[in-house]
Amino acid sequence: MRESSEDAAITRAIIAVAHGLSLRVVAEGVERPEQLEFLQSEGCDEVQGYLISRPVEANGLGCLLKEQDAK
C-alpha cells in the first residue's frame, strides 16, 4: 500500500467509511510487516494473512491458540 498512493488512499477511505458506519475493519491478505504497520497506523481493527498465520484446519485451531497463549 505504501508503494501506491492510490492504494493507500482507497484503504484509508474504506477504513474511514466503515468506522463512520460503526463497523469493524478486517484486512485480509496481510503478508508483509510494512502492510501491518500501515494498517495499524490507519486504525484497521483486525488483520489476517500469512504474516499472522498460515491457514490451519478447524481441528488444529485449538492447538494454535494454545501455542499463542503460551508465548
All heavy atoms as a GROMACS GRO file, in nm:
protein
  537
    1MET      N    1   0.081  -0.119   0.000
    1MET     CA    2   0.000   0.000   0.000
    1MET      C    3   0.085   0.126   0.000
    1MET      O    4   0.047   0.224  -0.057
    1MET     CB    5  -0.093  -0.001   0.120
    1MET     CG    6  -0.206  -0.099   0.103
    1MET     SD    7  -0.297  -0.124   0.254
    1MET     CE    8  -0.206  -0.260   0.320
    2ARG      N    9   0.198   0.119   0.065
    2ARG     CA   10   0.286   0.236   0.067
    2ARG      C   11   0.351   0.258  -0.068
    2ARG      O   12   0.395   0.368  -0.098
    2ARG     CB   13   0.392   0.221   0.175
    2ARG     CG   14   0.330   0.218   0.313
    2ARG     CD   15   0.394   0.315   0.404
    2ARG     NE   16   0.309   0.332   0.522
    2ARG     CZ   17   0.352   0.341   0.644
    2ARG    NH1   18   0.480   0.335   0.668
    2ARG    NH2   19   0.269   0.356   0.743
    3GLU      N   20   0.357   0.153  -0.152
    3GLU     CA   21   0.417   0.168  -0.284
    3GLU      C   22   0.324   0.246  -0.377
    3GLU      O   23   0.366   0.306  -0.472
    3GLU     CB   24   0.446   0.031  -0.347
    3GLU     CG   25   0.545  -0.053  -0.270
    3GLU     CD   26   0.479  -0.137  -0.162
    3GLU    OE1   27   0.362  -0.177  -0.177
    3GLU    OE2   28   0.545  -0.162  -0.060
    4SER      N   29   0.195   0.242  -0.349
    4SER     CA   30   0.097   0.305  -0.436
    4SER      C   31   0.012   0.403  -0.356
    4SER      O   32  -0.061   0.362  -0.266
    4SER     CB   33   0.007   0.198  -0.499
    4SER     OG   34  -0.104   0.257  -0.560
    5SER      N   35   0.022   0.530  -0.391
    5SER     CA   36  -0.057   0.630  -0.319
    5SER      C   37  -0.206   0.609  -0.343
    5SER      O   38  -0.288   0.639  -0.256
    5SER     CB   39  -0.014   0.771  -0.358
    5SER     OG   40  -0.034   0.792  -0.497
    6GLU      N   41  -0.241   0.555  -0.461
    6GLU     CA   42  -0.383   0.529  -0.489
    6GLU      C   43  -0.435   0.418  -0.399
    6GLU      O   44  -0.545   0.428  -0.344
    6GLU     CB   45  -0.404   0.491  -0.637
    6GLU     CG   46  -0.379   0.603  -0.734
    6GLU     CD   47  -0.232   0.614  -0.776
    6GLU    OE1   48  -0.150   0.530  -0.736
    6GLU    OE2   49  -0.201   0.709  -0.849
    7ASP      N   50  -0.357   0.310  -0.384
    7ASP     CA   51  -0.399   0.201  -0.296
    7ASP      C   52  -0.412   0.249  -0.152
    7ASP      O   53  -0.506   0.212  -0.081
    7ASP     CB   54  -0.300   0.085  -0.303
    7ASP     CG   55  -0.305   0.010  -0.434
    7ASP    OD1   56  -0.400   0.031  -0.513
    7ASP    OD2   57  -0.213  -0.071  -0.459
    8ALA      N   58  -0.318   0.330  -0.108
    8ALA     CA   59  -0.322   0.383   0.028
    8ALA      C   60  -0.446   0.470   0.048
    8ALA      O   61  -0.513   0.460   0.151
    8ALA     CB   62  -0.195   0.462   0.058
    9ALA      N   63  -0.478   0.551  -0.049
    9ALA     CA   64  -0.596   0.639  -0.039
    9ALA      C   65  -0.724   0.556  -0.034
    9ALA      O   66  -0.815   0.587   0.045
    9ALA     CB   67  -0.599   0.736  -0.157
   10ILE      N   68  -0.732   0.452  -0.115
   10ILE     CA   69  -0.851   0.366  -0.114
   10ILE      C   70  -0.863   0.295   0.021
   10ILE      O   71  -0.972   0.288   0.078
   10ILE     CB   72  -0.844   0.264  -0.230
   10ILE    CG1   73  -0.862   0.337  -0.363
   10ILE    CG2   74  -0.950   0.155  -0.214
   10ILE    CD1   75  -0.830   0.252  -0.485
   11THR      N   76  -0.752   0.245   0.072
   11THR     CA   77  -0.753   0.177   0.201
   11THR      C   78  -0.798   0.270   0.312
   11THR      O   79  -0.882   0.235   0.395
   11THR     CB   80  -0.614   0.118   0.232
   11THR    OG1   81  -0.577   0.030   0.126
   11THR    CG2   82  -0.614   0.044   0.364
   12ARG      N   83  -0.744   0.392   0.313
   12ARG     CA   84  -0.785   0.491   0.414
   12ARG      C   85  -0.934   0.521   0.404
   12ARG      O   86  -1.003   0.532   0.506
   12ARG     CB   87  -0.707   0.620   0.396
   12ARG     CG   88  -0.566   0.614   0.444
   12ARG     CD   89  -0.499   0.752   0.434
   12ARG     NE   90  -0.358   0.739   0.461
   12ARG     CZ   91  -0.263   0.737   0.368
   12ARG    NH1   92  -0.294   0.754   0.240
   12ARG    NH2   93  -0.137   0.722   0.402
   13ALA      N   94  -0.984   0.535   0.282
   13ALA     CA   95  -1.126   0.566   0.262
   13ALA      C   96  -1.215   0.452   0.311
   13ALA      O   97  -1.317   0.476   0.376
   13ALA     CB   98  -1.153   0.596   0.114
   14ILE      N   99  -1.176   0.329   0.281
   14ILE     CA  100  -1.256   0.214   0.325
   14ILE      C  101  -1.261   0.209   0.477
   14ILE      O  102  -1.368   0.189   0.536
   14ILE     CB  103  -1.199   0.083   0.267
   14ILE    CG1  104  -1.223   0.078   0.117
   14ILE    CG2  105  -1.258  -0.039   0.337
   14ILE    CD1  106  -1.149  -0.033   0.045
   15ILE      N  107  -1.147   0.228   0.541
   15ILE     CA  108  -1.143   0.227   0.688
   15ILE      C  109  -1.230   0.339   0.744
   15ILE      O  110  -1.308   0.318   0.837
   15ILE     CB  111  -0.998   0.236   0.739
   15ILE    CG1  112  -0.922   0.107   0.703
   15ILE    CG2  113  -0.994   0.260   0.890
   15ILE    CD1  114  -0.772   0.114   0.726
   16ALA      N  115  -1.220   0.458   0.687
   16ALA     CA  116  -1.299   0.572   0.736
   16ALA      C  117  -1.448   0.549   0.718
   16ALA      O  118  -1.527   0.577   0.809
   16ALA     CB  119  -1.256   0.699   0.664
   17VAL      N  120  -1.489   0.498   0.603
   17VAL     CA  121  -1.632   0.472   0.579
   17VAL      C  122  -1.684   0.367   0.675
   17VAL      O  123  -1.790   0.382   0.736
   17VAL     CB  124  -1.658   0.431   0.432
   17VAL    CG1  125  -1.798   0.377   0.414
   17VAL    CG2  126  -1.633   0.548   0.339
   18ALA      N  127  -1.609   0.258   0.690
   18ALA     CA  128  -1.651   0.151   0.781
   18ALA      C  129  -1.665   0.203   0.924
   18ALA      O  130  -1.765   0.177   0.991
   18ALA     CB  131  -1.553   0.035   0.776
   19HIS      N  132  -1.566   0.276   0.971
   19HIS     CA  133  -1.574   0.330   1.106
   19HIS      C  134  -1.687   0.431   1.120
   19HIS      O  135  -1.753   0.438   1.224
   19HIS     CB  136  -1.440   0.392   1.147
   19HIS     CG  137  -1.336   0.290   1.178
   19HIS    ND1  138  -1.203   0.321   1.189
   19HIS    CD2  139  -1.343   0.156   1.199
   19HIS    CE1  140  -1.134   0.211   1.217
   19HIS    NE2  141  -1.217   0.110   1.222
   20GLY      N  142  -1.712   0.507   1.014
   20GLY     CA  143  -1.824   0.602   1.015
   20GLY      C  144  -1.959   0.531   1.028
   20GLY      O  145  -2.055   0.589   1.078
   21LEU      N  146  -1.964   0.406   0.985
   21LEU     CA  147  -2.085   0.325   0.996
   21LEU      C  148  -2.082   0.234   1.119
   21LEU      O  149  -2.163   0.143   1.132
   21LEU     CB  150  -2.102   0.239   0.870
   21LEU     CG  151  -2.126   0.317   0.742
   21LEU    CD1  152  -2.115   0.224   0.620
   21LEU    CD2  153  -2.262   0.385   0.745
   22SER      N  154  -1.987   0.260   1.207
   22SER     CA  155  -1.968   0.181   1.330
   22SER      C  156  -1.940   0.034   1.302
   22SER      O  157  -1.984  -0.055   1.374
   22SER     CB  158  -2.090   0.195   1.423
   22SER     OG  159  -2.106   0.329   1.461
   23LEU      N  160  -1.865   0.010   1.195
   23LEU     CA  161  -1.825  -0.126   1.159
   23LEU      C  162  -1.678  -0.146   1.194
   23LEU      O  163  -1.600  -0.051   1.194
   23LEU     CB  164  -1.844  -0.151   1.009
   23LEU     CG  165  -1.987  -0.140   0.957
   23LEU    CD1  166  -1.988  -0.149   0.804
   23LEU    CD2  167  -2.073  -0.250   1.018
   24ARG      N  168  -1.642  -0.269   1.221
   24ARG     CA  169  -1.501  -0.303   1.242
   24ARG      C  170  -1.441  -0.342   1.108
   24ARG      O  171  -1.509  -0.398   1.023
   24ARG     CB  172  -1.488  -0.418   1.342
   24ARG     CG  173  -1.536  -0.376   1.482
   24ARG     CD  174  -1.519  -0.483   1.586
   24ARG     NE  175  -1.383  -0.533   1.600
   24ARG     CZ  176  -1.285  -0.473   1.667
   24ARG    NH1  177  -1.308  -0.357   1.725
   24ARG    NH2  178  -1.166  -0.528   1.677
   25VAL      N  179  -1.314  -0.312   1.091
   25VAL     CA  180  -1.245  -0.339   0.964
   25VAL      C  181  -1.148  -0.455   0.982
   25VAL      O  182  -1.064  -0.454   1.073
   25VAL     CB  183  -1.167  -0.214   0.918
   25VAL    CG1  184  -1.094  -0.241   0.788
   25VAL    CG2  185  -1.261  -0.096   0.903
   26VAL      N  186  -1.161  -0.555   0.894
   26VAL     CA  187  -1.070  -0.669   0.892
   26VAL      C  188  -0.999  -0.669   0.757
   26VAL      O  189  -1.063  -0.680   0.653
   26VAL     CB  190  -1.144  -0.803   0.911
   26VAL    CG1  191  -1.047  -0.920   0.906
   26VAL    CG2  192  -1.224  -0.803   1.041
   27ALA      N  193  -0.868  -0.656   0.759
   27ALA     CA  194  -0.788  -0.659   0.636
   27ALA      C  195  -0.742  -0.802   0.612
   27ALA      O  196  -0.688  -0.866   0.701
   27ALA     CB  197  -0.668  -0.566   0.649
   28GLU      N  198  -0.765  -0.849   0.492
   28GLU     CA  199  -0.724  -0.984   0.454
   28GLU      C  200  -0.597  -0.978   0.369
   28GLU      O  201  -0.573  -0.879   0.300
   28GLU     CB  202  -0.833  -1.053   0.374
   28GLU     CG  203  -0.961  -1.076   0.451
   28GLU     CD  204  -1.064  -1.150   0.369
   28GLU    OE1  205  -1.040  -1.180   0.251
   28GLU    OE2  206  -1.171  -1.178   0.424
   29GLY      N  207  -0.521  -1.084   0.372
   29GLY     CA  208  -0.405  -1.095   0.284
   29GLY      C  209  -0.283  -1.018   0.329
   29GLY      O  210  -0.200  -0.980   0.247
   30VAL      N  211  -0.270  -0.993   0.458
   30VAL     CA  212  -0.155  -0.920   0.509
   30VAL      C  213  -0.036  -1.015   0.510
   30VAL      O  214  -0.036  -1.117   0.580
   30VAL     CB  215  -0.182  -0.863   0.650
   30VAL    CG1  216  -0.061  -0.790   0.703
   30VAL    CG2  217  -0.304  -0.771   0.646
   31GLU      N  218   0.066  -0.983   0.431
   31GLU     CA  219   0.180  -1.072   0.414
   31GLU      C  220   0.313  -1.010   0.453
   31GLU      O  221   0.411  -1.081   0.472
   31GLU     CB  222   0.188  -1.119   0.269
   31GLU     CG  223   0.067  -1.200   0.227
   31GLU     CD  224   0.073  -1.244   0.083
   31GLU    OE1  225   0.171  -1.212   0.013
   31GLU    OE2  226  -0.022  -1.313   0.041
   32ARG      N  227   0.319  -0.877   0.466
   32ARG     CA  228   0.446  -0.811   0.495
   32ARG      C  229   0.431  -0.719   0.617
   32ARG      O  230   0.326  -0.659   0.638
   32ARG     CB  231   0.492  -0.730   0.374
   32ARG     CG  232   0.518  -0.816   0.252
   32ARG     CD  233   0.585  -0.739   0.138
   32ARG     NE  234   0.543  -0.602   0.123
   32ARG     CZ  235   0.447  -0.559   0.040
   32ARG    NH1  236   0.381  -0.645  -0.034
   32ARG    NH2  237   0.418  -0.432   0.030
   33PRO      N  238   0.538  -0.707   0.696
   33PRO     CA  239   0.533  -0.618   0.813
   33PRO      C  240   0.494  -0.475   0.777
   33PRO      O  241   0.424  -0.408   0.854
   33PRO     CB  242   0.675  -0.624   0.870
   33PRO     CG  243   0.729  -0.755   0.822
   33PRO     CD  244   0.666  -0.778   0.687
   34GLU      N  245   0.535  -0.427   0.659
   34GLU     CA  246   0.502  -0.291   0.619
   34GLU      C  247   0.350  -0.274   0.602
   34GLU      O  248   0.296  -0.168   0.633
   34GLU     CB  249   0.572  -0.254   0.488
   34GLU     CG  250   0.721  -0.263   0.491
   34GLU     CD  251   0.774  -0.406   0.469
   34GLU    OE1  252   0.709  -0.487   0.401
   34GLU    OE2  253   0.882  -0.435   0.523
   35GLN      N  254   0.286  -0.377   0.552
   35GLN     CA  255   0.141  -0.372   0.536
   35GLN      C  256   0.074  -0.364   0.673
   35GLN      O  257  -0.017  -0.284   0.694
   35GLN     CB  258   0.089  -0.495   0.461
   35GLN     CG  259   0.130  -0.502   0.317
   35GLN     CD  260   0.096  -0.634   0.255
   35GLN    OE1  261   0.109  -0.741   0.316
   35GLN    NE2  262   0.050  -0.629   0.130
   36LEU      N  263   0.119  -0.447   0.766
   36LEU     CA  264   0.064  -0.447   0.901
   36LEU      C  265   0.082  -0.310   0.966
   36LEU      O  266  -0.012  -0.256   1.024
   36LEU     CB  267   0.129  -0.556   0.985
   36LEU     CG  268   0.086  -0.563   1.131
   36LEU    CD1  269  -0.064  -0.590   1.143
   36LEU    CD2  270   0.166  -0.669   1.205
   37GLU      N  271   0.202  -0.255   0.955
   37GLU     CA  272   0.230  -0.125   1.014
   37GLU      C  273   0.138  -0.017   0.957
   37GLU      O  274   0.083   0.065   1.031
   37GLU     CB  275   0.376  -0.088   0.988
   37GLU     CG  276   0.419   0.043   1.047
   37GLU     CD  277   0.564   0.075   1.013
   37GLU    OE1  278   0.648  -0.014   1.029
   37GLU    OE2  279   0.589   0.189   0.970
   38PHE      N  280   0.121  -0.017   0.825
   38PHE     CA  281   0.034   0.082   0.762
   38PHE      C  282  -0.110   0.067   0.810
   38PHE      O  283  -0.174   0.164   0.848
   38PHE     CB  284   0.039   0.068   0.609
   38PHE     CG  285  -0.058   0.157   0.538
   38PHE    CD1  286  -0.032   0.291   0.522
   38PHE    CD2  287  -0.178   0.107   0.491
   38PHE    CE1  288  -0.122   0.375   0.458
   38PHE    CE2  289  -0.269   0.189   0.427
   38PHE     CZ  290  -0.242   0.323   0.411
   39LEU      N  291  -0.161  -0.055   0.810
   39LEU     CA  292  -0.300  -0.079   0.851
   39LEU      C  293  -0.321  -0.040   0.996
   39LEU      O  294  -0.424   0.022   1.029
   39LEU     CB  295  -0.336  -0.226   0.828
   39LEU     CG  296  -0.346  -0.266   0.681
   39LEU    CD1  297  -0.343  -0.417   0.667
   39LEU    CD2  298  -0.472  -0.207   0.617
   40GLN      N  299  -0.227  -0.072   1.083
   40GLN     CA  300  -0.239  -0.032   1.224
   40GLN      C  301  -0.237   0.119   1.238
   40GLN      O  302  -0.316   0.175   1.315
   40GLN     CB  303  -0.126  -0.095   1.306
   40GLN     CG  304  -0.141  -0.244   1.325
   40GLN     CD  305  -0.023  -0.306   1.396
   40GLN    OE1  306   0.091  -0.263   1.381
   40GLN    NE2  307  -0.050  -0.411   1.473
   41SER      N  308  -0.150   0.185   1.162
   41SER     CA  309  -0.142   0.331   1.172
   41SER      C  310  -0.269   0.399   1.122
   41SER      O  311  -0.300   0.511   1.163
   41SER     CB  312  -0.020   0.384   1.096
   41SER     OG  313  -0.039   0.375   0.956
   42GLU      N  314  -0.342   0.331   1.035
   42GLU     CA  315  -0.466   0.388   0.980
   42GLU      C  316  -0.589   0.347   1.059
   42GLU      O  317  -0.700   0.383   1.024
   42GLU     CB  318  -0.482   0.347   0.833
   42GLU     CG  319  -0.375   0.404   0.742
   42GLU     CD  320  -0.371   0.556   0.743
   42GLU    OE1  321  -0.478   0.620   0.751
   42GLU    OE2  322  -0.260   0.612   0.735
   43GLY      N  323  -0.571   0.267   1.164
   43GLY     CA  324  -0.684   0.233   1.251
   43GLY      C  325  -0.759   0.107   1.213
   43GLY      O  326  -0.871   0.086   1.260
   44CYS      N  327  -0.699   0.022   1.130
   44CYS     CA  328  -0.763  -0.105   1.096
   44CYS      C  329  -0.778  -0.188   1.223
   44CYS      O  330  -0.687  -0.195   1.305
   44CYS     CB  331  -0.678  -0.179   0.992
   44CYS     SG  332  -0.753  -0.330   0.933
   45ASP      N  333  -0.893  -0.250   1.241
   45ASP     CA  334  -0.924  -0.319   1.366
   45ASP      C  335  -0.861  -0.458   1.378
   45ASP      O  336  -0.816  -0.498   1.485
   45ASP     CB  337  -1.075  -0.330   1.383
   45ASP     CG  338  -1.140  -0.194   1.385
   45ASP    OD1  339  -1.106  -0.113   1.474
   45ASP    OD2  340  -1.222  -0.166   1.297
   46GLU      N  341  -0.861  -0.533   1.271
   46GLU     CA  342  -0.810  -0.670   1.272
   46GLU      C  343  -0.740  -0.698   1.139
   46GLU      O  344  -0.772  -0.636   1.038
   46GLU     CB  345  -0.924  -0.772   1.288
   46GLU     CG  346  -1.011  -0.752   1.409
   46GLU     CD  347  -0.946  -0.788   1.541
   46GLU    OE1  348  -0.846  -0.864   1.540
   46GLU    OE2  349  -0.993  -0.739   1.644
   47VAL      N  350  -0.648  -0.793   1.141
   47VAL     CA  351  -0.583  -0.835   1.016
   47VAL      C  352  -0.574  -0.986   1.014
   47VAL      O  353  -0.578  -1.052   1.118
   47VAL     CB  354  -0.441  -0.775   1.001
   47VAL    CG1  355  -0.446  -0.624   0.994
   47VAL    CG2  356  -0.349  -0.822   1.111
   48GLN      N  357  -0.564  -1.039   0.894
   48GLN     CA  358  -0.537  -1.181   0.878
   48GLN      C  359  -0.452  -1.198   0.754
   48GLN      O  360  -0.452  -1.114   0.665
   48GLN     CB  361  -0.665  -1.262   0.870
   48GLN     CG  362  -0.754  -1.233   0.750
   48GLN     CD  363  -0.882  -1.312   0.754
   48GLN    OE1  364  -0.946  -1.320   0.857
   48GLN    NE2  365  -0.920  -1.367   0.641
   49GLY      N  366  -0.378  -1.305   0.751
   49GLY     CA  367  -0.291  -1.331   0.637
   49GLY      C  368  -0.169  -1.411   0.680
   49GLY      O  369  -0.151  -1.442   0.798
   50TYR      N  370  -0.084  -1.443   0.585
   50TYR     CA  371   0.032  -1.527   0.610
   50TYR      C  372   0.129  -1.466   0.710
   50TYR      O  373   0.203  -1.537   0.776
   50TYR     CB  374   0.105  -1.559   0.480
   50TYR     CG  375   0.037  -1.667   0.400
   50TYR    CD1  376  -0.044  -1.636   0.292
   50TYR    CD2  377   0.052  -1.800   0.435
   50TYR    CE1  378  -0.107  -1.735   0.219
   50TYR    CE2  379  -0.010  -1.901   0.364
   50TYR     CZ  380  -0.089  -1.868   0.256
   50TYR     OH  381  -0.151  -1.966   0.186
   51LEU      N  382   0.130  -1.334   0.723
   51LEU     CA  383   0.218  -1.272   0.822
   51LEU      C  384   0.177  -1.314   0.963
   51LEU      O  385   0.262  -1.333   1.051
   51LEU     CB  386   0.214  -1.119   0.811
   51LEU     CG  387   0.302  -1.042   0.907
   51LEU    CD1  388   0.449  -1.071   0.879
   51LEU    CD2  389   0.276  -0.893   0.898
   52ILE      N  390   0.049  -1.331   0.985
   52ILE     CA  391  -0.004  -1.368   1.116
   52ILE      C  392   0.002  -1.519   1.136
   52ILE      O  393   0.047  -1.568   1.239
   52ILE     CB  394  -0.149  -1.318   1.132
   52ILE    CG1  395  -0.160  -1.168   1.099
   52ILE    CG2  396  -0.202  -1.348   1.271
   52ILE    CD1  397  -0.070  -1.077   1.177
   53SER      N  398  -0.048  -1.594   1.036
   53SER     CA  399  -0.050  -1.740   1.046
   53SER      C  400  -0.082  -1.800   0.911
   53SER      O  401  -0.161  -1.744   0.834
   53SER     CB  402  -0.156  -1.785   1.147
   53SER     OG  403  -0.171  -1.924   1.145
   54ARG      N  404  -0.025  -1.912   0.884
   54ARG     CA  405  -0.065  -1.991   0.768
   54ARG      C  406  -0.206  -2.044   0.795
   54ARG      O  407  -0.247  -2.056   0.911
   54ARG     CB  408   0.030  -2.108   0.748
   54ARG     CG  409   0.170  -2.064   0.718
   54ARG     CD  410   0.205  -2.106   0.579
   54ARG     NE  411   0.339  -2.065   0.544
   54ARG     CZ  412   0.365  -1.995   0.436
   54ARG    NH1  413   0.269  -1.957   0.356
   54ARG    NH2  414   0.488  -1.963   0.406
   55PRO      N  415  -0.280  -2.078   0.691
   55PRO     CA  416  -0.412  -2.137   0.713
   55PRO      C  417  -0.401  -2.265   0.795
   55PRO      O  418  -0.305  -2.342   0.780
   55PRO     CB  419  -0.462  -2.169   0.572
   55PRO     CG  420  -0.384  -2.079   0.482
   55PRO     CD  421  -0.250  -2.062   0.548
   56VAL      N  422  -0.496  -2.286   0.883
   56VAL     CA  423  -0.499  -2.408   0.964
   56VAL      C  424  -0.637  -2.473   0.952
   56VAL      O  425  -0.738  -2.406   0.931
   56VAL     CB  426  -0.468  -2.381   1.113
   56VAL    CG1  427  -0.327  -2.332   1.131
   56VAL    CG2  428  -0.566  -2.284   1.173
   57GLU      N  429  -0.638  -2.605   0.965
   57GLU     CA  430  -0.764  -2.678   0.967
   57GLU      C  431  -0.839  -2.642   1.094
   57GLU      O  432  -0.778  -2.609   1.197
   57GLU     CB  433  -0.737  -2.829   0.964
   57GLU     CG  434  -0.668  -2.877   0.838
   57GLU     CD  435  -0.763  -2.877   0.719
   57GLU    OE1  436  -0.885  -2.894   0.738
   57GLU    OE2  437  -0.714  -2.859   0.606
   58ALA      N  438  -0.970  -2.653   1.090
   58ALA     CA  439  -1.052  -2.620   1.207
   58ALA      C  440  -1.011  -2.701   1.329
   58ALA      O  441  -1.003  -2.648   1.440
   58ALA     CB  442  -1.200  -2.641   1.176
   59ASN      N  443  -0.980  -2.828   1.309
   59ASN     CA  444  -0.944  -2.911   1.425
   59ASN      C  445  -0.805  -2.878   1.479
   59ASN      O  446  -0.770  -2.920   1.588
   59ASN     CB  447  -0.954  -3.061   1.392
   59ASN     CG  448  -0.864  -3.102   1.278
   59ASN    OD1  449  -0.791  -3.021   1.221
   59ASN    ND2  450  -0.870  -3.229   1.242
   60GLY      N  451  -0.725  -2.803   1.408
   60GLY     CA  452  -0.593  -2.761   1.455
   60GLY      C  453  -0.593  -2.623   1.518
   60GLY      O  454  -0.492  -2.580   1.573
   61LEU      N  455  -0.705  -2.555   1.512
   61LEU     CA  456  -0.712  -2.419   1.564
   61LEU      C  457  -0.690  -2.414   1.715
   61LEU      O  458  -0.620  -2.326   1.765
   61LEU     CB  459  -0.846  -2.355   1.528
   61LEU     CG  460  -0.864  -2.210   1.569
   61LEU    CD1  461  -0.757  -2.123   1.507
   61LEU    CD2  462  -1.002  -2.161   1.530
   62GLY      N  463  -0.745  -2.509   1.787
   62GLY     CA  464  -0.728  -2.512   1.933
   62GLY      C  465  -0.581  -2.520   1.971
   62GLY      O  466  -0.536  -2.449   2.062
   63CYS      N  467  -0.506  -2.604   1.902
   63CYS     CA  468  -0.362  -2.617   1.930
   63CYS      C  469  -0.289  -2.487   1.901
   63CYS      O  470  -0.203  -2.444   1.977
   63CYS     CB  471  -0.303  -2.730   1.847
   63CYS     SG  472  -0.361  -2.893   1.893
   64LEU      N  473  -0.323  -2.424   1.791
   64LEU     CA  474  -0.260  -2.298   1.755
   64LEU      C  475  -0.286  -2.191   1.861
   64LEU      O  476  -0.195  -2.119   1.903
   64LEU     CB  477  -0.309  -2.248   1.619
   64LEU     CG  478  -0.254  -2.114   1.572
   64LEU    CD1  479  -0.104  -2.124   1.547
   64LEU    CD2  480  -0.325  -2.069   1.448
   65LEU      N  481  -0.409  -2.183   1.907
   65LEU     CA  482  -0.443  -2.083   2.010
   65LEU      C  483  -0.372  -2.112   2.141
   65LEU      O  484  -0.327  -2.019   2.209
   65LEU     CB  485  -0.595  -2.078   2.030
   65LEU     CG  486  -0.674  -2.026   1.909
   65LEU    CD1  487  -0.823  -2.037   1.934
   65LEU    CD2  488  -0.636  -1.882   1.875
   66LYS      N  489  -0.360  -2.240   2.177
   66LYS     CA  490  -0.288  -2.275   2.300
   66LYS      C  491  -0.140  -2.237   2.288
   66LYS      O  492  -0.081  -2.187   2.383
   66LYS     CB  493  -0.301  -2.424   2.327
   66LYS     CG  494  -0.436  -2.464   2.379
   66LYS     CD  495  -0.445  -2.613   2.405
   66LYS     CE  496  -0.587  -2.650   2.443
   66LYS     NZ  497  -0.602  -2.796   2.460
   67GLU      N  498  -0.081  -2.257   2.170
   67GLU     CA  499   0.057  -2.218   2.148
   67GLU      C  500   0.074  -2.067   2.164
   67GLU      O  501   0.170  -2.020   2.223
   67GLU     CB  502   0.104  -2.258   2.009
   67GLU     CG  503   0.123  -2.405   1.989
   67GLU     CD  504   0.155  -2.441   1.845
   67GLU    OE1  505   0.191  -2.351   1.767
   67GLU    OE2  506   0.144  -2.559   1.810
   68GLN      N  507  -0.021  -1.990   2.110
   68GLN     CA  508  -0.014  -1.844   2.118
   68GLN      C  509  -0.028  -1.798   2.262
   68GLN      O  510   0.039  -1.703   2.303
   68GLN     CB  511  -0.122  -1.779   2.032
   68GLN     CG  512  -0.102  -1.799   1.883
   68GLN     CD  513   0.026  -1.737   1.833
   68GLN    OE1  514   0.064  -1.629   1.872
   68GLN    NE2  515   0.095  -1.809   1.747
   69ASP      N  516  -0.113  -1.863   2.339
   69ASP     CA  517  -0.130  -1.826   2.480
   69ASP      C  518  -0.004  -1.855   2.562
   69ASP      O  519   0.027  -1.783   2.656
   69ASP     CB  520  -0.248  -1.903   2.543
   69ASP     CG  521  -0.382  -1.844   2.504
   69ASP    OD1  522  -0.386  -1.728   2.458
   69ASP    OD2  523  -0.483  -1.915   2.519
   70ALA      N  524   0.069  -1.958   2.522
   70ALA     CA  525   0.190  -1.997   2.594
   70ALA      C  526   0.305  -1.899   2.571
   70ALA      O  527   0.398  -1.894   2.650
   70ALA     CB  528   0.233  -2.138   2.552
   71LYS      N  529   0.298  -1.821   2.465
   71LYS     CA  530   0.407  -1.727   2.431
   71LYS      C  531   0.404  -1.605   2.516
   71LYS      O  532   0.331  -1.551   2.572
   71LYS     CB  533   0.401  -1.688   2.284
   71LYS     CG  534   0.440  -1.802   2.195
   71LYS     CD  535   0.439  -1.760   2.050
   71LYS     CE  536   0.477  -1.878   1.962
   71LYS     NZ  537   0.479  -1.842   1.823
   0.00000   0.00000   0.00000
